[in-house]
Amino acid sequence: MQVLNICEELQNNSYPGRGIIIGKSADGKSAVTAYFIMGRSVNSRNRVFTETEDGIRTEAADPSKLSDPHLIIYAPVRVLGNKTIVTNGDQTDTIYELMDKQQTFEQSLRTREYEDDAPNYTPRISGIMHVGDGNYNYAMSILKSADGNPDSVERFTFSYSNPIAGFGHFIHTYMGDGNPLPSFEGEPKKITIPNDLDAFVDALWNALNEDNKVSLFVRYINIETGEAESRIINKYTKS
């Protein structure tokens, strides 16, 4: 599979929508994930990431400007034991709750489908990282309409066991800007993952479209110890 430069991918797409990156640092020491959100409307741009006890949550930057919390207020990241869940919607809670009841990542997502935002039918993208006892593997998923036809739901899961150091995968909601927005196609894109957390944060943030980017979260998890270090960047300030 062709290895892509994540910064070039972002620079060449003014509106990838929401995106998930999961992989392993070049030195093999860290499990890495990143999640970003973008927005075209005032409502979707009016957001920040805030930390929670087990991850992060989206909140209105200015509550007085929040016109519709549906689909934009949710917990993108939650931690369940040695599992880190990353998604673009409230399916984070679905995965958390059903995996806590011993269902699998894939089984939990069979209860969900694409977002109810016609005519876009935005895909639900999700990822899960298992980090424990020096071992690491991850999976990614996309639930989407059949080429914009809401009568059919297409479900794809991609699993990565013993991932190779220095590489990861990138999945996002839209192929680009448009009306309606065209859903992501194909399997997650293979990209490179650096060792330096702050350098990766800066590179991703600077590569995202200046007008449309809203928030970015990046986390590095030490595969041996489970210790995590995270960064959040918000374009807008919470009032």
Secondary structure, 3 states (H helix, E strand, C coil): CCEECHHHHHHCCCCCCCEEEEEECCCCCEEEEEEEEECCCHHHHCEEEEEECCEEEEEECCHHHCCCCCCCCCCCEEEECCEEEEECCCHHHHHHHHHCCCCCHHHHHCCCCCCCCCCCCCCEEEEEEEEECCEEEEEEEEEEEECCEEEEEEEEEEEEECCCCCEEEEEECECCCCCCCCECCCCCEEEECCCCHHHHHHHHHHHCCCCCEEEEEEEEEECCCCCEEEEEEECCCCC
